[in-house]
Amino acid sequence: MAEILPFTGQLSREGAERLTTVLAQAFASGADLGSRRSHIRALGLSLGSLVEALRAELDRLDDCLAGTFLSSSDYPEFRALLADFERFADLASAYRAADTPDVLDHPVS
């Protein structure tokens, strides 16, 4: 089984469109893509990394704007969006298909 690693790079629009096309073709042809559980978890970890980077940037923005009349905390929707992304990342990282055992929860003795 291939090791699934979190995606840490940035995907261009063209790259995302290419991957979307390939996936749509696989679905249309009825290809068995297998379980996506490990991919969903890896994407959750990647999203978690992006959430941390966004949090750091918002904090840095507040530091840069200290002493001025502007601050990212003047825009609570930024922090609310960050919280939404964080919940999504947590859900994806913890994803487990309801009908399949989780090998990570049941290590081989």
For each residue, the residues with C-beta under 8 A, 3 or more apart:
1:
2:
3:
4: 38 39 41 42
5: 42
6: 42 43 45 46 49
7: 11 42 43 46
8: 46 49
9:
10:
11: 7 15 16 19
12: 15 16
13: 16 17
14: 17 18
15: 11 12 18 19
16: 11 12 13 19 20
17: 13 14 20 21
18: 14 15 21 22
19: 11 15 16 22 23
20: 16 17 23 24
21: 17 18 24 25
22: 18 19 25 26
23: 19 20 26 27
24: 20 21 27 28
25: 21 22 28 29
26: 22 23 29 31 33
27: 23 24 30 31
28: 24 25
29: 25 26
30: 27
31: 26 27
32:
33: 26 36
34:
35: 38 97 100
36: 33 39 40
37: 40 41 95 96 97 100 102
38: 4 35 41 42
39: 4 36 42 43
40: 36 37 43 44 92 95
41: 4 37 38 44 45 92 93 94 95
42: 4 5 6 7 38 39 45 46
43: 6 7 39 40 46 47 92
44: 40 41 47 48 88 89 90 91 92 93 94 95
45: 6 41 42 48 49 89 93
46: 6 7 8 42 43 49 50
47: 43 44 50 51 85 88 89 92
48: 44 45 51 52 86 89 90 93
49: 6 8 45 46 52 53
50: 46 47 53 54 85 89
51: 47 48 54 55 82 85 86 89
52: 48 49 55 56
53: 49 50 56 57
54: 50 51 57 58 82 85
55: 51 52 58 59 82
56: 52 53 59 60
57: 53 54 60 61
58: 54 55 61 62 72 78 79 82
59: 55 56 62 63
60: 56 57 63 64
61: 57 58 64 65 71 72
62: 58 59 65 66 71 72 73
63: 59 60 66
64: 60 61
65: 61 62 68 70 71 72
66: 62 63 71
67:
68: 65 71
69:
70: 65 74
71: 61 62 65 66 68 74
72: 58 61 62 65 75 78 79
73: 62 76 79
74: 70 71
75: 72 78 79
76: 73 79 80
77: 80 81
78: 58 72 75 81 82
79: 58 72 73 75 76 82 83
80: 76 77 83 84
81: 77 78 84 85
82: 51 54 55 58 78 79 85 86
83: 79 80 86 87
84: 80 81 87 88
85: 47 50 51 54 81 82 88 89
86: 48 51 82 83 89 90
87: 83 84 90 91
88: 44 47 84 85 91 92
89: 44 45 47 48 50 51 85 86 92 93
90: 44 48 86 87 93 94
91: 44 87 88 94 95
92: 40 41 43 44 47 88 89 95
93: 41 44 45 48 89 90
94: 41 44 90 91
95: 37 40 41 44 91 92
96: 37 100 102 105
97: 35 37 100
98:
99:
100: 35 37 96 97
101: 105 106
102: 37 96 105 106
103: 106 107
104: 107
105: 96 101 102
106: 101 102 103
107: 103 104
108:
109:
